[in-house]
């Protein structure tokens, strides 16, 4: 089924302009069209679609309130925050390839076509690719990502006590610790399979 959720602007250069200005301006109580036009000095209709784009990528709440991701983007770990926003807004692409940000332009467009069902040479595919790259230019993928799309414990420690009857007349109780290094994925089926296998083979 085609996915119609990938955010984009027909003028993706405005993403670059607005995000550069966001880093320098104070965080507003609400990111409105008036704030965009006056404080960030981005008036006109071509800049207004930046607001829904920022909502789709997690920088703004549905009412325009700047999120924690927005505030972190303005700080020292702005590159990591941008990477999280990219993974959030383009989650459908990351489900196809978790390293889509490393893809060549033709491969990126191929994935966009696969996800959206749009024609390969369409303006929409080009606008999505350019919007993706505009946000990607701010991203740093070397840091730890903690967005909702990729969040999850890197290491889960579970201690399981298993009683073993003694052969020599005394009861011995043994315990062991299992360290699970879980993959960074939002697919709950992966975790279900891991813990089901653990239960079937180890916890008896």
WOWOVEN-V453544 format. One record per residue. N is the residue number from 1. RES is the residue in three letters. NEAR is the number of other C-alpha atoms within 12 Angstrom. D_FIRST is the distance of its C-alpha to the first C-alpha in Angstrom with 2 decimals. Layout:
n:N res:RES near:NEAR d_first:D_FIRST
n:N res:RES near:NEAR d_first:D_FIRST
This chain:
n:1 res:UNK near:11 d_first:0.00
n:2 res:UNK near:16 d_first:3.80
n:3 res:UNK near:20 d_first:6.44
n:4 res:UNK near:22 d_first:9.54
n:5 res:UNK near:22 d_first:11.92
n:6 res:UNK near:36 d_first:13.85
n:7 res:UNK near:41 d_first:17.39
n:8 res:UNK near:37 d_first:19.61
n:9 res:UNK near:34 d_first:22.87
n:10 res:UNK near:25 d_first:24.01
n:11 res:UNK near:26 d_first:27.25
n:12 res:UNK near:30 d_first:26.25
n:13 res:UNK near:25 d_first:29.94
n:14 res:UNK near:33 d_first:30.39
n:15 res:UNK near:38 d_first:28.45
n:16 res:UNK near:29 d_first:31.14
n:17 res:UNK near:23 d_first:33.94
n:18 res:UNK near:34 d_first:32.97
n:19 res:UNK near:35 d_first:32.39
n:20 res:UNK near:23 d_first:35.74
n:21 res:UNK near:23 d_first:37.42
n:22 res:UNK near:32 d_first:35.87
n:23 res:UNK near:25 d_first:37.61
n:24 res:UNK near:17 d_first:40.96
n:25 res:UNK near:22 d_first:40.83
n:26 res:UNK near:18 d_first:41.46
n:27 res:UNK near:29 d_first:38.61
n:28 res:UNK near:23 d_first:38.58
n:29 res:UNK near:16 d_first:38.37
n:30 res:UNK near:22 d_first:35.49
n:31 res:UNK near:33 d_first:33.66
n:32 res:UNK near:30 d_first:34.01
n:33 res:UNK near:24 d_first:34.13
n:34 res:UNK near:20 d_first:37.89
n:35 res:UNK near:26 d_first:37.81
n:36 res:UNK near:33 d_first:35.61
n:37 res:UNK near:21 d_first:38.05
n:38 res:UNK near:15 d_first:41.33
n:39 res:UNK near:20 d_first:41.23
n:40 res:UNK near:29 d_first:38.72
n:41 res:UNK near:20 d_first:40.06
n:42 res:UNK near:29 d_first:36.71
n:43 res:UNK near:20 d_first:37.26
n:44 res:UNK near:16 d_first:35.45
n:45 res:UNK near:17 d_first:32.11
n:46 res:UNK near:20 d_first:30.47
n:47 res:UNK near:31 d_first:30.93
n:48 res:UNK near:28 d_first:29.64
n:49 res:UNK near:28 d_first:25.90
n:50 res:UNK near:41 d_first:26.96
n:51 res:UNK near:37 d_first:27.32
n:52 res:UNK near:28 d_first:23.71
n:53 res:UNK near:39 d_first:22.80
n:54 res:UNK near:42 d_first:25.33
n:55 res:UNK near:29 d_first:23.90
n:56 res:UNK near:27 d_first:20.34
n:57 res:UNK near:39 d_first:21.95
n:58 res:UNK near:37 d_first:24.25
n:59 res:UNK near:40 d_first:27.52
n:60 res:UNK near:30 d_first:27.97
n:61 res:UNK near:23 d_first:27.51
n:62 res:UNK near:19 d_first:26.09
n:63 res:UNK near:17 d_first:29.69
n:64 res:UNK near:27 d_first:30.36
n:65 res:UNK near:24 d_first:32.38
n:66 res:UNK near:28 d_first:32.38
n:67 res:UNK near:27 d_first:30.98
n:68 res:UNK near:23 d_first:32.57
n:69 res:UNK near:33 d_first:30.21
n:70 res:UNK near:36 d_first:31.67
n:71 res:UNK near:29 d_first:35.16
n:72 res:UNK near:26 d_first:34.60
n:73 res:UNK near:35 d_first:33.27
n:74 res:UNK near:27 d_first:36.68
n:75 res:UNK near:20 d_first:38.52
n:76 res:UNK near:14 d_first:39.36
n:77 res:UNK near:26 d_first:35.98
n:78 res:UNK near:32 d_first:34.13
n:79 res:UNK near:30 d_first:32.43
n:80 res:UNK near:31 d_first:31.04
n:81 res:UNK near:37 d_first:29.87
n:82 res:UNK near:46 d_first:28.09
n:83 res:UNK near:42 d_first:26.35
n:84 res:UNK near:40 d_first:25.20
n:85 res:UNK near:41 d_first:24.00
n:86 res:UNK near:47 d_first:22.02
n:87 res:UNK near:42 d_first:20.33
n:88 res:UNK near:36 d_first:19.68
n:89 res:UNK near:36 d_first:18.37
n:90 res:UNK near:43 d_first:16.22
n:91 res:UNK near:37 d_first:15.21
n:92 res:UNK near:28 d_first:11.66
n:93 res:UNK near:36 d_first:13.67
n:94 res:UNK near:31 d_first:16.14
n:95 res:UNK near:24 d_first:13.82
n:96 res:UNK near:23 d_first:13.39
n:97 res:UNK near:22 d_first:17.16
n:98 res:UNK near:25 d_first:19.61
n:99 res:UNK near:21 d_first:21.97
n:100 res:UNK near:30 d_first:19.84
n:101 res:UNK near:32 d_first:22.86
n:102 res:UNK near:19 d_first:24.90
n:103 res:UNK near:22 d_first:22.74
n:104 res:UNK near:14 d_first:24.36
n:105 res:UNK near:19 d_first:23.26
n:106 res:UNK near:17 d_first:21.74
n:107 res:UNK near:21 d_first:19.80
n:108 res:UNK near:32 d_first:18.63
n:109 res:UNK near:33 d_first:17.39
n:110 res:UNK near:27 d_first:15.68
n:111 res:UNK near:36 d_first:13.70
n:112 res:UNK near:43 d_first:12.98
n:113 res:UNK near:30 d_first:11.76
n:114 res:UNK near:24 d_first:9.52
n:115 res:UNK near:28 d_first:8.06
n:116 res:UNK near:27 d_first:8.30
n:117 res:UNK near:21 d_first:8.08
n:118 res:UNK near:24 d_first:11.66
n:119 res:UNK near:18 d_first:14.70
n:120 res:UNK near:23 d_first:16.49
n:121 res:UNK near:17 d_first:19.74
n:122 res:UNK near:17 d_first:18.69
n:123 res:UNK near:18 d_first:20.62
n:124 res:UNK near:26 d_first:17.63
n:125 res:UNK near:33 d_first:16.75
n:126 res:UNK near:28 d_first:20.48
n:127 res:UNK near:27 d_first:20.84
n:128 res:UNK near:39 d_first:18.17
n:129 res:UNK near:39 d_first:19.89
n:130 res:UNK near:29 d_first:23.29
n:131 res:UNK near:36 d_first:22.54
n:132 res:UNK near:44 d_first:21.32
n:133 res:UNK near:32 d_first:24.53
n:134 res:UNK near:31 d_first:26.69
n:135 res:UNK near:44 d_first:25.91
n:136 res:UNK near:34 d_first:26.05
n:137 res:UNK near:25 d_first:29.58
n:138 res:UNK near:30 d_first:30.77
n:139 res:UNK near:29 d_first:29.19
n:140 res:UNK near:25 d_first:31.17
n:141 res:UNK near:26 d_first:29.31
n:142 res:UNK near:13 d_first:32.58
n:143 res:UNK near:16 d_first:32.95
n:144 res:UNK near:22 d_first:31.60
n:145 res:UNK near:30 d_first:28.26
n:146 res:UNK near:28 d_first:28.15
n:147 res:UNK near:29 d_first:25.14
n:148 res:UNK near:23 d_first:23.16
n:149 res:UNK near:28 d_first:20.25
n:150 res:UNK near:29 d_first:22.73
n:151 res:UNK near:21 d_first:25.58
n:152 res:UNK near:21 d_first:27.14
n:153 res:UNK near:21 d_first:30.55
n:154 res:UNK near:17 d_first:31.39
n:155 res:UNK near:14 d_first:34.07
n:156 res:UNK near:17 d_first:34.49
n:157 res:UNK near:14 d_first:37.92
n:158 res:UNK near:18 d_first:38.56
n:159 res:UNK near:15 d_first:42.07
n:160 res:UNK near:18 d_first:42.54
n:161 res:UNK near:16 d_first:46.00
n:162 res:UNK near:16 d_first:46.84
n:163 res:UNK near:15 d_first:50.25
n:164 res:UNK near:15 d_first:51.94
n:165 res:UNK near:12 d_first:55.09
n:166 res:UNK near:11 d_first:58.06
n:167 res:UNK near:8 d_first:59.98
n:168 res:UNK near:8 d_first:63.22
n:169 res:UNK near:8 d_first:63.61
n:170 res:UNK near:10 d_first:62.07
n:171 res:UNK near:12 d_first:58.60
n:172 res:UNK near:14 d_first:56.53
n:173 res:UNK near:13 d_first:53.39
n:174 res:UNK near:14 d_first:50.95
n:175 res:UNK near:14 d_first:48.04
n:176 res:UNK near:15 d_first:45.44
n:177 res:UNK near:15 d_first:42.86
n:178 res:UNK near:18 d_first:39.35
n:179 res:UNK near:15 d_first:37.67
n:180 res:UNK near:17 d_first:33.90
n:181 res:UNK near:16 d_first:32.27
n:182 res:UNK near:23 d_first:28.71
n:183 res:UNK near:20 d_first:25.85
n:184 res:UNK near:25 d_first:24.44
n:185 res:UNK near:26 d_first:21.03
n:186 res:UNK near:25 d_first:19.29
n:187 res:UNK near:20 d_first:17.86
n:188 res:UNK near:17 d_first:20.29
n:189 res:UNK near:12 d_first:19.82
n:190 res:UNK near:15 d_first:21.71
n:191 res:UNK near:21 d_first:24.61
n:192 res:UNK near:14 d_first:24.67
n:193 res:UNK near:14 d_first:25.10
n:194 res:UNK near:20 d_first:27.81
n:195 res:UNK near:20 d_first:29.84
n:196 res:UNK near:15 d_first:29.51
n:197 res:UNK near:14 d_first:30.93
n:198 res:UNK near:18 d_first:33.59
n:199 res:UNK near:15 d_first:34.63
n:200 res:UNK near:11 d_first:34.86
n:201 res:UNK near:10 d_first:36.83
n:202 res:UNK near:18 d_first:38.83
n:203 res:UNK near:19 d_first:39.31
n:204 res:UNK near:13 d_first:41.36
